[in-house]
């Protein structure tokens, strides 16, 4: 069983945030009124940016080629 590192957490967070944002947008397109939709979409956008930063920062840097 592997350990959870920042890259794994970032990938799960970005995937679930994109799924949540898509579900909210689909509900809005179907005509369902969601009173907190702007706040929820803003929150998912912030989570996507934060998880992308986590993935970039935690990815190990390869040494330059010789």
C-alpha positions in Angstrom: 0.0 0.0 0.0 1.5 3.3 -1.1 1.7 6.4 1.0 -0.2 9.6 0.1 2.1 12.3 -1.1 1.3 15.9 -2.1 1.0 14.9 -5.8 -1.5 12.2 -5.1 -3.6 14.5 -2.9 -3.4 17.3 -5.5 -4.6 14.9 -8.3 -7.5 13.7 -6.2 -8.4 17.3 -5.2 -8.3 18.6 -8.8 -10.3 15.7 -10.1 -13.0 16.0 -7.6 -13.1 19.8 -7.9 -13.6 19.6 -11.7 -16.3 17.0 -11.2 -18.1 19.2 -8.7 -17.9 22.3 -10.9 -19.2 20.3 -13.8 -22.1 18.9 -11.8 -23.1 22.4 -10.6 -22.9 23.8 -14.2 -25.0 20.9 -15.5 -27.6 21.5 -12.9 -27.7 25.2 -13.8 -28.1 24.4 -17.5 -31.0 22.1 -16.7 -32.8 25.0 -15.0 -32.3 24.0 -11.4 -31.8 27.0 -9.2 -29.0 26.8 -6.8 -28.8 29.8 -4.5 -25.1 29.2 -3.6 -23.9 28.4 -7.1 -21.6 31.4 -7.5 -19.9 30.7 -4.2 -19.6 27.0 -4.9 -18.1 27.7 -8.4 -15.6 30.2 -6.9 -14.6 27.7 -4.2 -14.0 24.9 -6.8 -12.0 27.3 -8.9 -9.8 28.2 -5.9 -9.4 24.4 -5.1 -8.4 23.7 -8.7 -5.7 26.4 -8.6 -4.4 25.3 -5.2 -4.2 21.7 -6.2 -2.4 22.6 -9.4 0.1 24.5 -7.4 0.5 21.5 -5.0 1.2 19.2 -8.0 3.8 21.6 -9.5 5.6 22.2 -6.3 5.7 18.6 -5.1 6.8 17.1 -8.5 10.4 16.1 -8.1 12.8 18.0 -10.4 14.9 15.8 -12.7 18.6 16.7 -13.0 19.6 18.5 -16.2 20.9 16.3 -19.0 24.6 16.0 -19.5 
